[in-house]
């Protein structure tokens, strides 16, 4: 079973709102909280492939993952003003979904082995075995993507000003 996909991110729009730590309680005492809002966009590209083997043959389904993504991101950063160069805490939440559902064509490969006999409604067809790719087909594929990402970072060793 082979799976791969690549997600490209780029930021579109950002807004920054500084808040005082008192609004969040004693957790961030003497710190300034910076809240940023982002409109995000990205691209997911690649495919996921399922390979199934069974007596007499094999089947492989290749589903495309090509889609554009849009979403939002909220980031909270805290630091002690006039003391720390880097932020002490960084927390972010991202949510992305695909903007179009049509992602391309799903490909279906079916192989038969040399020992597979051909049948008709009346029994054996009387033909001969032909090992190899038996059926190849393509169908429209639809993708519904929902990506939810939480990140938290804590800086244990700060550079002081």
N, C-alpha and C positions, 0 to 999 in steps of 0.2 A: 504494500500500500504506500503510494507516494503522495505526499502533500507538500505544497509550497505556496507561499503567497508573500507579497511584498506590499507594505503600506507606506506611501509617501505622504508626509504631512507638510503643510505650509500654513502660516498664520495669515489671516485676511484682515482682521480688524481687532484692535485692542483698546481697552479703557482701564485706567488705573485709579483706584480710590483709596487714599490713606485713611486709616481709622486709628483711634486711640485704644490702647489695650483694655481700658476700663470697660469698654463695651463688651468684652469677651470674658470678663471675670478675672480671677487671680492667676489663671494658668499662664498668661503672658504678662506678668507683672513687670513694669518698667520697660515694656517693649512697644514698638509701633508696628501695627499690622497694616500691610499693604494688600489690598484685594484687587485683582485684575480679572477682567472679563474679556474673553476672546471669542470671536467668530472664527471657526476653523474649517478648513477644507483639506481634502486629501484624495488619494487614489489607491485602490487596492487592485493588485494585478497578479495574475498567476492562475493556477488551477489546483484542484484536488482530484486525485486519481484513485479509483478503487479497482483492484485486480482480484478476480475470483477464479480459482481453479476447481475443477470437478472432474470425475471420471469421464473421459472422452473429450475433454476440451477445456476452454478457459474463456473468460469474459472480462472486459475492461471498460469501465465508464470514466470518462474524463469531463469533469464539470468546471467550466470557466468561472473565475472570480473577478473579472474585469468590471470595475464599477467606480464611479466618483462618489466621494463621501463628503458630507457637510455636517457641522455640529457646533457645539459650544464647549468652552473650557473656562473653569473658574479656578483661580490660583490665589492662595493666601500665603503671604511671606511675613515672617516676624523677625525683627532685629532690634537691638538696643541702640537708640540713636546716639550719635557722637561717641560711641564706644566700639562698636563692631563694624568691620568692613564687610563681612559676609552675613547673610541671613542665618539666624539660629534655626528656625523651622521653615519648612516649605511643604505645603499641602496643595494638591491639585486634583480636580475631578473633571474628566472629559467624557463627553457623550457624542458619538458620531453615528450616522445612519446613511444608507445609500440614497442618492438623489434620483436614480433611475433603476428599475428592476431588470431590464433586459441586459444581460451580460455577455451574450454571444451564443455559440452553439455547443451543446453537449454532444460528445462523440462516444459512440458505442462500437466496440470491436468484439467480435465473437470468433473464436478459433475452434476447429475440430481436429481430433487426432486421427491417425491412420486406421484405428480400429472401430470407427463409428460407421454403422450401416445406415443406409437411406431407406426410409419407410414411406409408403403411400397408404391410402385408405384400404387398399386390398392386400397390403403386406409389403414384402421387400420390393423395391423398385427395379431390381436387376441391374442397377448402375454400379459404378465402382467408387471406392473411397478416394476422396481428394483432401488430404490433410492441408492445413493452413488456414488463412483467414477466410471465414465462411460468410460473415455478414459485417458490413460497415454501414453505420447510419449516423445522421446528425439530426438533432432536434433543438428547437429554441429553448434556452435555459433562462430561468428567472432567479434572481438572488435577492433575499431580504437580509440585510446586514444590520446589526446593532452592536456597536462597540462601546463598552463602558469601562473606563480606566480610572483607577484611584492610585495616586502616588503620594508618598510621604518621605521627606528627608529631614534628618536632624544632623546639624553640624556640631560634632563633639569638640573639635579643636578650631577655635576662631582666631583669626588674625586681629589683633587690637589695633586701633588707630594710633 
